[in-house]
């Protein structure tokens, strides 16, 4: 099996195969929803056994990069609106019931990246970001004030895509070829900011849950910083460990 990096020869063969297949996703050779060649076809192309290909694809399926469909084959995973929201949206009611949030766009702005954005997104001092500010509602009540920042260079024309979707991850994948595969969240308790007071209809100094999420694409790049201030008077943050 050919390789562009001699160091990969020290890795198990199925890992080398997986790296080659993932690179095809990164390069958009295989796009969301596309059917992959069969295991036999890939094995013949890469000159490895079918079992090696199957093990590589099984790992990719476990990481939600591809979807295995019995009797139909293997497909590139897609970020659909509902699927993405339920996978990444963690706020539930006091009975632990999930629901899809509604989004109200407040404004979109292009601006120089601030220190937090530069640090989390790996941007230079002179780089621009696009900030999307919105309120997210549950049961028609404002619960989350959210500022979403992305590198302007990665998402040209994003501000012109109206109306902006409830879930941005499907938009990133569909229109820009960037699939979010990992998110790192930092959670803390803070007091309500002036914007949160205004848009969440809470009193000044109200304790809120702050969630700072950095989302990463398949190639490891940080592509989105999202800072959310959540009113947890009637909701809580739920994490399921499996």
C-alpha positions in Angstrom: 0.0 0.0 0.0 1.4 3.4 -1.0 1.9 6.0 1.6 3.0 9.7 1.5 4.6 9.5 4.9 7.3 7.0 5.9 6.3 7.3 9.5 3.0 5.6 8.8 4.8 2.3 8.2 5.2 2.0 11.9 1.4 2.0 12.4 -0.9 -1.0 12.1 -2.0 -1.6 8.6 -5.7 -0.9 9.3 -4.7 2.5 10.8 -2.8 3.4 7.6 -5.9 2.4 5.6 -8.1 4.5 7.9 -5.8 7.6 7.4 -6.0 7.3 3.7 -9.7 7.0 3.7 -10.1 9.9 6.2 -7.9 12.0 3.9 -10.4 11.4 1.1 -13.1 12.9 3.3 -10.9 15.9 4.2 -10.2 16.5 0.5 -13.9 16.1 -0.4 -13.2 13.2 -2.7 -16.1 11.6 -0.9 -18.8 14.1 0.0 -21.6 13.9 2.7 -24.2 11.2 1.9 -22.0 9.6 -0.9 -21.8 5.9 -1.0 -18.2 4.5 -0.6 -16.8 1.8 -2.8 -17.4 -1.7 -1.4 -14.9 -3.3 1.0 -13.7 -5.6 -1.8 -13.1 -2.7 -4.2 -11.2 -0.7 -1.6 -9.2 -3.8 -0.6 -8.2 -4.4 -4.3 -7.3 -0.7 -4.8 -5.2 -0.4 -1.7 -3.7 -4.0 -2.0 -4.8 -5.1 1.5 -7.2 -7.6 2.8 -10.9 -7.1 3.0 -10.7 -7.6 6.8 -8.2 -4.7 7.1 -10.6 -2.4 5.2 -13.5 -3.5 7.3 -11.6 -2.7 10.6 -10.7 0.7 9.3 -14.3 1.4 8.3 -15.6 0.1 11.6 -13.4 2.6 13.4 -14.6 5.4 11.2 -18.2 4.4 11.9 -17.6 4.4 15.6 -16.3 8.0 15.2 -19.4 8.9 13.2 -17.4 9.7 10.1 -19.3 7.1 8.0 -22.6 5.3 8.4 -22.9 1.5 7.8 -26.3 0.5 6.4 -27.1 -3.2 6.4 -27.4 -4.5 2.9 -26.8 -1.1 1.3 -23.2 -0.3 2.1 -21.2 2.5 3.8 -22.0 6.2 3.4 -20.3 9.4 4.3 -22.0 10.8 7.5 -24.1 13.9 7.1 -24.9 16.7 9.6 -28.7 16.9 9.3 -30.4 19.6 11.2 -32.2 17.5 13.8 -29.4 14.9 14.2 -26.8 17.6 14.8 -28.9 19.4 17.3 -29.7 16.4 19.4 -26.0 15.3 19.3 -24.5 18.6 20.3 -27.3 20.4 22.2 -27.2 19.4 25.9 -29.8 21.6 27.6 -32.8 19.6 28.9 -35.8 20.5 31.1 -36.0 19.5 34.7 -37.4 16.1 33.7 -34.4 15.5 31.5 -36.5 15.8 28.4 -34.8 17.0 25.2 -36.4 19.4 22.7 -35.1 21.3 19.7 -34.4 24.9 20.3 -35.7 27.8 18.1 -33.2 30.5 17.1 -33.8 34.2 16.9 -31.0 36.0 15.0 -30.0 39.3 16.6 -27.2 40.4 14.3 -24.2 39.4 12.2 -20.9 41.3 12.2 -17.5 41.1 10.7 -14.7 42.3 13.0 -11.1 41.8 14.0 -10.6 38.7 16.1 -10.4 39.4 19.8 -8.0 37.7 22.1 -10.3 34.8 23.0 -11.1 34.1 19.4 -7.5 34.3 18.3 -6.5 31.8 21.0 -9.3 29.3 20.4 -9.3 29.5 16.6 -5.6 29.8 16.2 -5.8 33.2 14.3 -3.2 35.8 13.7 -3.6 39.3 15.2 -4.8 40.8 11.9 -7.4 38.1 11.0 -11.1 38.8 10.8 -14.0 36.8 12.2 -17.6 36.6 11.5 -19.8 36.8 14.6 -23.3 35.6 14.7 -25.3 36.7 17.8 -28.6 35.0 18.5 -31.0 34.0 21.2 -32.2 30.4 21.5 -35.6 29.6 22.8 -37.2 26.6 24.5 -41.0 26.5 24.9 -40.9 29.9 23.3 -38.9 31.3 26.2 -35.4 32.8 25.7 -33.0 30.5 27.5 -29.6 31.0 25.7 -27.7 34.1 24.6 -25.1 32.9 22.1 -22.2 34.4 20.3 -20.8 32.2 17.5 -17.5 33.2 15.9 -15.9 31.7 12.8 -12.8 32.7 10.8 -13.9 34.9 7.9 -11.3 33.4 5.6 -12.9 29.9 5.9 -16.5 31.0 5.4 -16.7 33.6 2.7 -20.3 34.7 2.1 -21.7 33.1 5.2 -23.4 36.3 6.3 -25.3 36.5 3.1 -26.8 33.1 3.5 -30.3 34.1 4.7 -32.1 32.8 6.6 -29.2 31.3 8.6 -30.0 27.7 9.8 -30.8 26.6 13.3 -27.8 24.2 13.2 -24.6 25.7 11.5 -22.8 22.4 11.4 -24.9 21.1 8.5 -24.2 24.4 6.6 -20.5 24.2 7.2 -20.5 20.7 5.8 -22.8 21.3 2.8 -21.5 24.6 1.6 -17.9 24.7 2.7 -16.8 21.1 2.9 -16.0 21.3 6.6 -17.4 18.6 8.9 -17.4 19.1 12.6 -16.2 15.9 14.2 -15.2 17.1 17.7 -16.2 19.8 20.1 -14.4 20.8 23.3 -16.5 22.6 25.9 -15.5 24.6 28.9 -18.3 25.1 31.4 -18.4 27.7 34.2 -20.8 29.7 36.4 -20.9 33.4 35.7 -23.1 36.4 36.4 -25.4 37.7 33.7 -23.8 40.2 31.3 -25.7 43.2 30.1 -26.6 41.5 26.8 -27.8 38.4 28.7 -29.9 40.6 31.0 -31.6 42.3 28.1 -32.2 39.2 25.9 -32.8 36.5 28.4 -35.1 38.8 30.6 -33.2 38.1 33.8 -32.2 40.3 36.6 -28.7 41.8 36.8 -26.2 39.5 38.6 -28.4 36.4 37.9 -26.2 33.3 37.9 -25.9 31.8 34.4 -24.2 28.8 33.0 -21.5 29.8 30.5 -20.5 27.2 27.9 -17.5 27.9 25.7 -17.4 25.4 22.9 -14.6 25.1 20.3 -15.6 22.9 17.3 -13.0 21.1 15.2 -13.1 19.9 11.6 -11.9 16.5 10.3 -8.4 17.8 9.6 -8.0 19.1 13.2 -8.5 22.8 12.6 -10.6 24.8 15.0 -13.3 26.3 12.9 -15.9 27.7 15.4 -15.9 29.3 18.8 -19.3 29.4 20.5 -19.9 31.2 23.8 -23.4 30.6 25.3 -24.9 32.0 28.4 -27.7 29.8 29.6 -30.5 30.5 32.1 -30.9 27.3 34.0 -33.8 28.3 36.2 -36.0 25.7 34.4 -33.3 23.8 32.5 -30.1 22.0 33.1 -27.0 20.7 31.2 -27.1 17.0 30.7 -24.1 14.8 29.8 -24.4 11.1 29.1 -21.3 9.1 29.5 -21.2 5.8 27.6 
